[in-house]
Amino acid sequence: MTDYTRDWMLFLAGAIGFGIIVVVLAVRTPEYRALGIAFFALLALFGLSMGIGDGFGLGSWMLIYLGILGILALVFFKPVKKVK
């Protein structure tokens, strides 16, 4: 495994982990919703720009896919109401 491949695997793992944290925060509190949408939009745009620059490989498609799924999750899932 090359250093380049290992770096991309670590980056994707970090993006997935941070994305899960952002989605959980955004579902629990509506204030984090805009932050989450901005994060996933930047993730998708980064994947798109990487794909245009280097050719659309697996890494760029995964970033685009994660970005779109994250945006859809934050737009369509409503925040959980707290039970008192």
ABEGO torsion letter per residue (X at the ends): XBAAAAAAAAAAAAAAAAAAAAAAAAAABAAAAAAAAAAAAAAAAAAAAAAAAAEBBAAAAAAAAAAAAAAAAAAABBBBBBBX
